[in-house]
Amino acid sequence: MEVIKVNNIDIDELKSIEFDLAIFACGYEIRSSFLFQQNINSVEAICLKFLNHNEEKSFEKNAIIYGSIFTIEQKHDENEQLIKYLNNYIDSQKTKNLKILVDYSSMSRLWYSAILFYFKYLKTDKSISLYFSYSIPKKPKTIGKYKGIHFSPIEYFSRISIPEKPTALIVCLGDNAFQSIGLQNFFDAEKAILFFAESKYQEEILSLNKSIIEKTPDKNLFGFPLRDTLYTKFILEKISKEISNDYRIVIAPCGPKTFTLASFIVAMSIEEIDIWRVSKSSQVVELKEPNGEVIITSIKMKTVTNNMYHSIG
């Protein structure tokens, strides 16, 4: 399937839609169950539950809120049960136009990247409309100390091969400057392009990443509107197309998940892009509370004639 249209929608429009399926995530983040409590109308709902960090009190509270809805328990880097469920669900549906809500606020990157990849290579005559919802957090309370970071390619959105071109590294700046600097050194990137979210924490993020910003030409520094995933996708896609002939493109989202989602959408149409994840120490827990705002991105997909079919299920 191919992405036909991407849009931003608001919470009122989201509440007016009757979804065929809603996919939530139950984790230790306090915002994990926020959208579930907003009177979402869905014929069927499932909850992806983390096997790790389930000893946190906030995790137990979220589990109680989700109650008895169908649950898939898996580790943050596993998705086999999720893919199996989606295969069975799609096969059982007679509706030609499916509307599926994905609340990725507390999902691991591997979970929501797997959902996108599944529908990209799904062979069906159905029209699929995916609605990705992100609950904006308040500034998180961090428990534990950072003891290093880990770089790894995101399954489905990376190719294991020796690069034939110099690397252009696109980084979304986060609250840990070591991530950005470490990435540039790790990839020995010839070109660095930096993104930052335009938000009330903007100056703090720019200050924390001052050392890498000072080494980057002004023309390679881009702000993006946190609440406008469509425009973020537009900027990212434009830059990627401009440099793709001369560079191997690696995107490393260290900032908000909305940028990660925009990166996945772009990589679904420009397959030469590799996306890597940057993981903080597993000993660090960030208790993110919802601030009450939700960013929603709709993605309409259809099968295009003569498209090759692959399966991950």
N, C-alpha and C positions, 0 to 999 in steps of 0.2 A: 504494500500500500504506500501511497505517497501523501505528503502533507499538501492539502489543497488550500487551506485557509487558517490563519492564526489571528486571534482577536483577544483583546482585554475585555472582561465583563465585570460588573460589580456584584456585590453580595445580594442585592435585591433581585437581580436577574437570576442569580444562581438559585435562590430560594423559590423562584417561580417555575423551575424546571422539574419535571418528573424524570428522575434518572432510572435507567434499567439496572444499573449496578453502581454501588459506591464502595470504594476501597479506602480504608482508613489504616492508620498505624498506631499501635499502642507501645509507647516507650516510656522513659523516665522523664522526658520533658513535660513540664506542666501544661504547655500549649497543645500537647498531643491529642487531647479529646475536645478541644475548643470547637472545631467545626461540627463535630458529631452532635454537639448540644444546641446547634442553631436551627433545629427543625428542618433538616434536609429531607426532601421527599425522594425516596428510592424504593424500587420494587424489591431489590435484593442488596444486601450489604455484607461485607466481610471485613475482618480486622487482621492486619499483619502484626504479629506480636514478637518483640525481640526476646531472644533467649538469654542475652547478656544484659547486665544492669537491672535485672528484674527484682533485685533485692531493695531497690530504692523505694521509699514510701510513696513518692509521686507516681511510680509505676503501678503500685498496688491500687492507688486511687483511680488512675486511668482505667485499669482493668475492671474495677467495679462499675465505672460509668458506662463502659462498653457492654457490660452485662453478658447476655447469652448469645450475642450474634456470632455467626460462624467465624472461627479463628484459625489462622495458619501461624504456627510457631516456627520461627527459623532464625538463624544467626544473621547478622547484618550483611554478611558477604555470601549468603546463600539465597537462591531463588527457585530451586527446582519445584517445590510444592506450589509456589505461586504460578509458575508457567503451566503446570499440570492442571491447576484449577481453571486458568484462563482457557486452556484448550477445551476442557469439558464444558465450560460455560458457553463459549461461542458455538460449539457444536449443538448445544441444546436450545439455542435461540432461533426463533422463526422471524423475529422482527428484522426488517430490512435496514432500519436506521437506529442504531444503538447509541445511547447517551451514557457515558461512563465517567463518574467522578473519581478523581484520584487526589486525596488529601496528602500531599507529599511533605507537609510541614515537618514531620518527625521521621520520615523515611530515610533509610540510608540511600546514598547515590546509586548503589547497585540495584536497589529495589525499583526505583522509578525509571532508571535507565533500561532495566529489563522489560518493564511494561511498554515503553516506547519502542524498543527493538522488536518485541513480540508483534506489535501491530504493524510495524514497518514491513516485516516479512510474512505477514499473514495473507493467505490466499483466500479471498472471500468476495462475494458480490455485495456484501453489506456496506453501508456507509457508517463509519465510526466517528463519533464526536467525543473527544476526550476533554475533560475539564480538570485542569490541574490547579489545585487550591493551596495557597501558602499563607499561614497565619504569621503575621509579623510579630517577632518577640520583643519584649522589653529587653534592656541590656541584661545579659544573663549573669547569674550568680555562679561563679566557677568554684568547684570543689576539687582539690588536688593541685598538683604542680605539673607544668609541661616538662616532660622528660624526653624531648626529641620529637621528630616528625618522620613520617613515612610516605614515600612516593610510590605509586603503583598505577598501571594503566587500568582504565575502566573497561571491564569486559563488554564486548559488543561494539565499543566505540574506540578501538585502538587496533593497530596492526603491528604484529611482531615481525619487523624486517629491518635490515640495515638501511638507514636513510641515504638517499642518493643526492639530496640537496641539503644546504645549510638549514638550521632550525630557526624558525621564528616562534618565539614563546609568547603566548597571549595569557596574561595572568590577571585575574580579578583579585585585587588587593583585599586582604583580611586584617584581622587584629593581631597577627603574628608575623613580623617582618622577616623572621628566619625562613618562613615558608617561601617567600618570593625570591630571596637571595639564594637559598638552597636550590630552588628549582632552576634558576638561571645557570648556576654552577653545574648542576647535575646534567643538564642537557647541552652545556657548552653552547648556549644559544647565541647566534650571530645578531639577531634582532629581538628586542623585547618590546612588547606592546602592553601597556598597563591600563586596566579599567578600575574604576572605583565607583561605588554607589553614591549617588547624590542624596544624602540623608542628613539628619541632625548629628550623626556621628562622623560626617565627612572629614572635618578638620582633624579629628582624632586619628582616623585611619591614615590620612595623608602624612601626619606627623610621625606616626609609628613606622611608616614605610619610607621615611625621608631619604635613607641611604640609597635605596634602589631608584627612587624617583630622580635624585640628583644626577644619576648616571644615564638617565633616559631622556632623549630629546622631547621637547614639549609637544611636538606633533604626534608623538606616540603615547600620549597620555589622554585618556578619554573618560569623561564622566557619563554615567548612564542613569536614567530615572528609575529608582527602585520599584516604583509602582507601575511601570510601563514595560512589560516583558516584550511586547510586540516591537517597540522602538529599539529596545536593547538587542533583540534578534536582528533587526534591520541593520544596525551599526556593525554588529559582529559579522554578519553575512557579507556586507559590503567590503569590509577590511579583508576578510578571508579570501574573497574572490580576487581582490586586487593583488595579493601577494602569493597566491597559490602556485603560480607558474615558476616562481623563483625560490620558494621556500617550502620546507616540510613544516606544516603547522601543528603545533602542540598547544592545546588549551588546558590551562590548569586553574579551575575555579577555587579560589581560597575565600571568597566573600559570600554574599547571600545566595541562597539556593535558587533564586529567580534567575541569576546569571547562569548557574549550572543548567537549568532547564532551557534557557535560550541557546546555550552551547549545544545541547543535545539536539534541539530542533534544527539548528544550522548544520550539524554533522550528519543529520539524516538525509540532507540533499547534497552536501559536499563530503563524499565518503573518504577523501584523502586526509581529513582532519583526525588527529588523535586527541583523545581527552584523557587526562590523567587526574587522579584524585590525590589530595594531600591530606593525610590523616594525622591528627594530633595524638598524643599519648593516650592509650586506652585507660590510663589511671585518672584521666581528667573527666569530670562530669559537669556539664553546663545545664543548670536548671532554668530553662527558658520559659518565661511566662508570656501568655499572649497579651498584646497591647489592645486587642479588640478589632484591629484592621485585618482584612484578608485580601490578598492579591490573587486574582483568578485569571488563568489563561486558557482559552478554548482552542483546541486543535482539531480541525476536521480532516479526516483521512478517507481516501478511496483507492481502490485498486485501479491501476492504469494498465491498459492493454499492452501486451508484450513485455511486461515487467517480470523478471526472473523471480521464482519462488524459492525461498529458503525456509527452513524450519529450525526452531530452537527447542521445540518440545518433543 
